Amino acid sequence: AYFDANPPTVAWYQQQLARFGYAIEQTGVNDVSTRHVLAAFQMRFRPQRFDGMPDAQTAAMLQVLNRTR
């Protein structure tokens, strides 16, 4: 519920995806490349919906997975 009330910036998603090991440019813009990388992450960890759009569930998964690395 935290990320529903406090959605992260695109830059946050890019930083978290890079920290997890994805090759992603740190642009701060939700461009095509960012959506593709986000979709790849979602396809791996949430295959029921991998639209490449940032959302609260994806943010929570990134936070938890990066916390345990």
Secondary structure, DSSP 4 states (H G I P E B T S, - for coil): -HHHHSPPPHHHHHHHHHHHT------SS--HHHHHHHHHHHHHH-TT---S---HHHHHHHHHHHHT-
